[in-house]
Each structure stands twice: as C-alpha cells, then as structure tokens.
Amino acid sequence: MFEPLDFMARLAALVPRPRVHLIRFHGLFAPNARHRRLVVPGPAPAPVSEGADQGATPTRAQMTWARRLRRVFDIDISRCARCSAAVRVLAVITDPRVIAAILAHIETRAARAPPPVRH
C-alpha cells in the first residue's frame, strides 16, 4: 500500500515528457553506434532506369519549417490568425545581426499603436 502522495509521485514518473521519443535504442541499435550499419538494413536502392545518370543519388524532400511548426507546435503560419485568409511567406531571415536589428527597431516602435488592419 502506498500513501497517496507516494502513489502520485510514482505515477507521475511513468508519464513521458512532452515532445520526446518514446522508443530509445541502446547498444548496436543506438543512432551513433559504431557497428550499427552491420545490423540495421540501409535504405532500399532506387530502381535505375536506362539513360539515367548513374552517379545521381535520390534525395528525400525535407520538411519545411512551416510544416514543422504546424506539426510540432500546432502553429499554422499559412493562415491569418484574425481572418483565416491564406498568408504567403515573403522572406525567411536567418542572419542574427539582421534579426537583432529588426527586434531593436520593433522595441523602439512599441509605444505606438499598431496601424489599422484593412482586408
């Protein structure tokens, strides 16, 4: 028999953390195991058609950051939050200096009211 608080503590320890893989591999099946390639089958070879470039390797399309935001955090940036109209991405800024400059500019304008939205 457990005390109620002990029971809740043991029960809470069994609940997985959010956004964490539930299956973990150890030993040879671990992602960075030295001899993993010897026991885990690789990707299936793509069929080669005649006239195709023999040196070309098939590439898998990566998930876009917008789809990843929607899948992981349930944030859909392809729709307007106010009116649900379609939104298109004009630019993706990755340079930290440019991001810092934009954020600094936004902080200086924070005292002003936002402009009215026209649809």
DRENPA-3360 file (N, C-alpha, C; in nm, 2 decimals, always signed):
BEGIN
1 = MFEPLDFM = +0.08/-0.12/+0.00/+0.00/+0.00/+0.00/+0.09/+0.12/+0.00 ~ +0.05/+0.22/-0.08/+0.12/+0.35/-0.09/+0.04/+0.46/-0.02 ~ +0.11/+0.55/+0.03/+0.05/+0.68/+0.08/+0.00/+0.75/-0.05 ~ -0.10/+0.83/-0.05/-0.15/+0.90/-0.17/-0.04/+0.98/-0.24 ~ +0.04/+1.05/-0.16/+0.14/+1.13/-0.23/+0.25/+1.05/-0.29 ~ +0.29/+0.94/-0.23/+0.39/+0.84/-0.29/+0.34/+0.78/-0.41 ~ +0.21/+0.74/-0.41/+0.15/+0.68/-0.53/+0.15/+0.78/-0.65 ~ +0.11/+0.91/-0.62/+0.11/+1.01/-0.73/+0.25/+1.04/-0.78;
9 = ARLAALVP = +0.35/+1.03/-0.69/+0.49/+1.06/-0.74/+0.54/+0.94/-0.83 ~ +0.50/+0.82/-0.79/+0.54/+0.71/-0.88/+0.47/+0.71/-1.01 ~ +0.34/+0.74/-1.00/+0.26/+0.75/-1.12/+0.31/+0.86/-1.22 ~ +0.34/+0.98/-1.16/+0.39/+1.09/-1.24/+0.53/+1.05/-1.31 ~ +0.61/+0.97/-1.24/+0.74/+0.93/-1.30/+0.72/+0.85/-1.43 ~ +0.61/+0.78/-1.44/+0.58/+0.70/-1.56/+0.53/+0.78/-1.68 ~ +0.49/+0.90/-1.66/+0.44/+0.98/-1.77/+0.55/+1.04/-1.85 ~ +0.56/+1.02/-1.98/+0.67/+1.07/-2.06/+0.67/+1.22/-2.08;
17 = RPRVHLIR = +0.79/+1.28/-2.09/+0.79/+1.42/-2.11/+0.73/+1.46/-2.25 ~ +0.68/+1.58/-2.27/+0.62/+1.61/-2.40/+0.73/+1.63/-2.50 ~ +0.69/+1.59/-2.63/+0.77/+1.60/-2.75/+0.90/+1.52/-2.73 ~ +0.90/+1.41/-2.67/+1.02/+1.32/-2.66/+0.98/+1.19/-2.72 ~ +1.08/+1.13/-2.79/+1.05/+1.00/-2.85/+1.03/+0.90/-2.74 ~ +0.94/+0.81/-2.76/+0.90/+0.71/-2.66/+0.99/+0.58/-2.67 ~ +1.05/+0.57/-2.78/+1.14/+0.45/-2.80/+1.28/+0.49/-2.81 ~ +1.36/+0.43/-2.72/+1.51/+0.46/-2.72/+1.58/+0.34/-2.75;
25 = FHGLFAPN = +1.68/+0.35/-2.84/+1.76/+0.23/-2.87/+1.90/+0.24/-2.81 ~ +1.95/+0.12/-2.76/+2.08/+0.12/-2.70/+2.16/+0.01/-2.77 ~ +2.29/+0.01/-2.74/+2.38/-0.09/-2.79/+2.40/-0.07/-2.94 ~ +2.39/-0.18/-3.02/+2.41/-0.17/-3.17/+2.30/-0.09/-3.24 ~ +2.18/-0.08/-3.18/+2.07/-0.01/-3.24/+2.07/+0.14/-3.21 ~ +2.16/+0.18/-3.13/+2.17/+0.33/-3.10/+2.20/+0.41/-3.22 ~ +2.16/+0.53/-3.24/+2.18/+0.61/-3.36/+2.33/+0.62/-3.39 ~ +2.41/+0.64/-3.30/+2.55/+0.67/-3.33/+2.64/+0.55/-3.30;
33 = ARHRRLVV = +2.59/+0.43/-3.29/+2.67/+0.31/-3.26/+2.77/+0.28/-3.38 ~ +2.89/+0.25/-3.34/+2.99/+0.23/-3.44/+2.96/+0.12/-3.55 ~ +2.90/+0.01/-3.50/+2.87/-0.10/-3.59/+2.73/-0.12/-3.63 ~ +2.65/-0.01/-3.62/+2.51/-0.01/-3.65/+2.48/-0.05/-3.79 ~ +2.56/-0.01/-3.88/+2.54/-0.04/-4.02/+2.55/-0.18/-4.06 ~ +2.61/-0.26/-3.97/+2.63/-0.40/-3.99/+2.50/-0.48/-3.96 ~ +2.42/-0.43/-3.87/+2.30/-0.50/-3.82/+2.17/-0.43/-3.87 ~ +2.17/-0.31/-3.91/+2.05/-0.24/-3.95/+2.05/-0.22/-4.10;
41 = PGPAPAPV = +1.95/-0.27/-4.17/+1.95/-0.26/-4.31/+1.94/-0.11/-4.36 ~ +2.01/-0.08/-4.46/+2.01/+0.06/-4.52/+1.89/+0.08/-4.60 ~ +1.88/+0.20/-4.66/+1.77/+0.23/-4.75/+1.77/+0.14/-4.87 ~ +1.65/+0.11/-4.92/+1.64/+0.03/-5.04/+1.69/+0.10/-5.16 ~ +1.77/+0.03/-5.24/+1.82/+0.10/-5.36/+1.71/+0.14/-5.46 ~ +1.72/+0.26/-5.51/+1.62/+0.30/-5.61/+1.64/+0.23/-5.74 ~ +1.53/+0.20/-5.81/+1.55/+0.13/-5.94/+1.61/+0.23/-6.04 ~ +1.70/+0.18/-6.12/+1.78/+0.26/-6.21/+1.72/+0.24/-6.35;
49 = SEGADQGA = +1.67/+0.35/-6.41/+1.61/+0.33/-6.55/+1.73/+0.36/-6.65 ~ +1.71/+0.31/-6.77/+1.81/+0.32/-6.87/+1.82/+0.47/-6.91 ~ +1.94/+0.52/-6.93/+1.96/+0.66/-6.96/+1.97/+0.75/-6.84 ~ +1.95/+0.70/-6.72/+1.95/+0.78/-6.60/+2.10/+0.80/-6.56 ~ +2.13/+0.91/-6.50/+2.27/+0.93/-6.45/+2.30/+0.83/-6.34 ~ +2.41/+0.76/-6.36/+2.45/+0.65/-6.27/+2.50/+0.71/-6.14 ~ +2.56/+0.83/-6.14/+2.61/+0.89/-6.02/+2.51/+0.96/-5.93 ~ +2.39/+0.98/-5.98/+2.29/+1.06/-5.91/+2.23/+0.97/-5.79;
57 = TPTRAQMT = +2.21/+1.03/-5.68/+2.15/+0.96/-5.57/+2.02/+1.03/-5.54 ~ +1.92/+0.95/-5.51/+1.78/+1.00/-5.48/+1.79/+1.08/-5.35 ~ +1.72/+1.20/-5.35/+1.71/+1.28/-5.23/+1.57/+1.28/-5.18 ~ +1.55/+1.28/-5.05/+1.42/+1.29/-4.99/+1.39/+1.44/-4.96 ~ +1.28/+1.48/-4.99/+1.24/+1.62/-4.96/+1.23/+1.64/-4.81 ~ +1.30/+1.75/-4.76/+1.29/+1.78/-4.62/+1.16/+1.85/-4.59 ~ +1.12/+1.83/-4.46/+1.00/+1.90/-4.42/+1.03/+2.05/-4.40 ~ +0.94/+2.13/-4.45/+0.97/+2.28/-4.44/+0.95/+2.32/-4.30;
65 = WARRLRRV = +1.00/+2.44/-4.27/+0.99/+2.48/-4.13/+0.85/+2.52/-4.09 ~ +0.77/+2.56/-4.20/+0.63/+2.60/-4.17/+0.55/+2.47/-4.14 ~ +0.58/+2.36/-4.21/+0.51/+2.24/-4.18/+0.55/+2.18/-4.04 ~ +0.68/+2.20/-4.01/+0.73/+2.15/-3.88/+0.66/+2.23/-3.77 ~ +0.65/+2.36/-3.78/+0.58/+2.44/-3.68/+0.44/+2.39/-3.66 ~ +0.37/+2.36/-3.77/+0.23/+2.31/-3.76/+0.23/+2.17/-3.69 ~ +0.32/+2.09/-3.73/+0.32/+1.95/-3.68/+0.36/+1.94/-3.53 ~ +0.46/+2.02/-3.49/+0.51/+2.01/-3.35/+0.44/+2.09/-3.26;
73 = FDIDISRC = +0.41/+2.22/-3.29/+0.35/+2.32/-3.20/+0.21/+2.35/-3.23 ~ +0.16/+2.30/-3.34/+0.02/+2.33/-3.38/+0.00/+2.48/-3.41 ~ +0.10/+2.53/-3.48/+0.10/+2.67/-3.52/+0.09/+2.67/-3.67 ~ -0.02/+2.73/-3.73/-0.03/+2.73/-3.87/+0.00/+2.87/-3.92 ~ +0.12/+2.89/-3.97/+0.15/+3.03/-4.02/+0.10/+3.05/-4.16 ~ +0.04/+2.95/-4.23/-0.01/+2.97/-4.36/-0.15/+3.04/-4.36 ~ -0.20/+3.06/-4.25/-0.34/+3.12/-4.23/-0.33/+3.24/-4.14 ~ -0.40/+3.35/-4.17/-0.41/+3.46/-4.08/-0.48/+3.43/-3.95;
81 = ARCSAAVR = -0.43/+3.47/-3.84/-0.49/+3.44/-3.71/-0.62/+3.51/-3.69 ~ -0.64/+3.63/-3.76/-0.76/+3.70/-3.74/-0.87/+3.66/-3.83 ~ -0.84/+3.64/-3.96/-0.95/+3.62/-4.06/-0.94/+3.48/-4.13 ~ -0.83/+3.40/-4.10/-0.81/+3.27/-4.16/-0.79/+3.28/-4.31 ~ -0.75/+3.39/-4.37/-0.71/+3.40/-4.51/-0.57/+3.35/-4.53 ~ -0.55/+3.31/-4.65/-0.42/+3.25/-4.68/-0.31/+3.36/-4.67 ~ -0.19/+3.32/-4.62/-0.08/+3.41/-4.60/+0.04/+3.34/-4.67 ~ +0.12/+3.43/-4.74/+0.24/+3.37/-4.80/+0.36/+3.43/-4.74;
89 = VLAVITDP = +0.46/+3.35/-4.73/+0.59/+3.39/-4.67/+0.67/+3.47/-4.77 ~ +0.70/+3.59/-4.74/+0.78/+3.68/-4.83/+0.93/+3.66/-4.81 ~ +0.98/+3.63/-4.69/+1.12/+3.62/-4.67/+1.14/+3.54/-4.54 ~ +1.25/+3.47/-4.54/+1.30/+3.40/-4.42/+1.43/+3.46/-4.38 ~ +1.44/+3.51/-4.26/+1.56/+3.58/-4.22/+1.63/+3.49/-4.12 ~ +1.75/+3.46/-4.15/+1.83/+3.37/-4.06/+1.96/+3.44/-4.01 ~ +2.00/+3.55/-4.06/+2.12/+3.62/-4.01/+2.09/+3.69/-3.88 ~ +2.17/+3.65/-3.77/+2.14/+3.70/-3.64/+2.15/+3.85/-3.63;
97 = RVIAAILA = +2.24/+3.91/-3.71/+2.25/+4.06/-3.70/+2.13/+4.13/-3.75 ~ +2.07/+4.08/-3.86/+1.95/+4.14/-3.92/+1.84/+4.11/-3.82 ~ +1.83/+4.00/-3.76/+1.72/+3.97/-3.66/+1.73/+4.06/-3.55 ~ +1.85/+4.09/-3.49/+1.87/+4.18/-3.38/+1.83/+4.32/-3.42 ~ +1.86/+4.36/-3.54/+1.83/+4.50/-3.58/+1.68/+4.51/-3.60 ~ +1.61/+4.41/-3.65/+1.46/+4.42/-3.66/+1.40/+4.42/-3.53 ~ +1.44/+4.34/-3.43/+1.38/+4.34/-3.30/+1.41/+4.47/-3.23 ~ +1.53/+4.52/-3.24/+1.56/+4.65/-3.18/+1.47/+4.76/-3.24;
105 = HIETRAAR = +1.44/+4.76/-3.36/+1.35/+4.86/-3.43/+1.21/+4.84/-3.38 ~ +1.17/+4.72/-3.36/+1.03/+4.69/-3.31/+1.02/+4.74/-3.17 ~ +1.12/+4.72/-3.08/+1.11/+4.77/-2.95/+1.10/+4.92/-2.94 ~ +1.16/+4.99/-3.03/+1.15/+5.14/-3.03/+1.02/+5.19/-3.08 ~ +0.95/+5.11/-3.15/+0.82/+5.14/-3.20/+0.70/+5.09/-3.11 ~ +0.74/+5.02/-3.01/+0.63/+4.95/-2.92/+0.54/+5.05/-2.86 ~ +0.58/+5.18/-2.84/+0.50/+5.28/-2.77/+0.38/+5.32/-2.86 ~ +0.40/+5.31/-3.00/+0.29/+5.35/-3.09/+0.19/+5.24/-3.10;
113 = APPPVRH = +0.07/+5.29/-3.13/-0.04/+5.20/-3.16/-0.02/+5.13/-3.30 ~ -0.06/+5.01/-3.31/-0.05/+4.95/-3.44/-0.14/+5.01/-3.55 ~ -0.10/+5.01/-3.67/-0.19/+5.07/-3.78/-0.32/+4.99/-3.79 ~ -0.42/+5.05/-3.84/-0.55/+4.97/-3.86/-0.53/+4.87/-3.97 ~ -0.59/+4.75/-3.95/-0.58/+4.64/-4.04/-0.69/+4.66/-4.15 ~ -0.65/+4.65/-4.27/-0.75/+4.66/-4.38/-0.74/+4.53/-4.46 ~ -0.86/+4.46/-4.48/-0.86/+4.34/-4.56/-0.94/+4.36/-4.69;
% end
